[in-house]
């Protein structure tokens, strides 16, 4: 009888543990009484800003991004998005500033290295462009759009041809 009772108690604990594990949510969310997950409002604003950017609604996107950055001035993604927005508005100086700020927060961010490198190349800053594009190409490929990674390599090769055509030609021919 004691063995049977111990088996029932063990089964009850195992079942209770499985039920608790099934109800766990990702970090930053919780279930209120109505069982609807709560999303971080800053993340939600940044997502709305990116949606506005995709629709070319720059004034709305800028307003939302400024609100995000007021709450979290070290949000690398929002700084990148603001740089992209400024570049779309033909404000290259502000775009460069925001891309650089994004990289100060997250130096490994591919998303800021590539556009900053391309922007610097357009400005004629070959050394700065080379540095940023090289950093972009040195990022691990996981999670990066292969077309964007290829664009970084093509831009870097183009700069190499401009900087030192003979060496670039030789390195392209020889493995």
C-alpha positions, 0 to 999 in steps of 0.5 A, a space after each residue: 500500500 505504501 508503494 502504491 501511495 508513493 507512486 501516486 504522489 510521484 505521478 502527481 508531482 510529475 504532472 504538476 511540474 509538466 503543467 507549470 513548464 507548459 505555462 512558461 512564457 518568454 522573458 519580458 512577457 506575462 499573462 494577465 488575468 485575460 490570458 493575453 501576452 503583454 508586449 514591451 511598449 518600446 519594442 512595439 513602438 520600434 516595430 510600428 516605426 519600422 512599419 512606417 518606414 516600409 510604407 515610406 511614412 518618414 514623419 510618423 517613423 521619425 516621431 516613433 523612433 524619437 519616442 523609442 530613443 527618449 526611453 532607451 537612447 542606447 537602442 542600437 536598432 532604433 539608432 540604425 532605423 533613424 540613420 536609414 530614415 535620415 538617409 532616405 530624407 537625403 540628410 547624409 550627415 544625420 544618417 552617418 551620425 546615427 549609424 555611428 551611434 548604433 555601432 557605438 552601442 553594438 559594434 558587431 551590427 551588420 545592419 549599420 556597417 553596410 549602409 555606413 560604408 556605402 554612405 562613406 563611399 558616396 562621400 569619397 571617404 574611401 578609407 572609412 568606407 573600406 573599414 566599414 565594408 570590411 567590418 560588414 563582410 567579416 560578420 558571421 553570415 547567420 541571420 544576414 540576408 545573403 544578397 546584402 552580404 554580397 553587396 558588401 563584398 561587391 562594394 569592397 571589391 570596387 573600392 579595392 579596384 579604385 585604391 590599388 587596381 594592380 593589386 586588386 586585379 592580381 588578387 582577383 585572378 590568383 586564388 
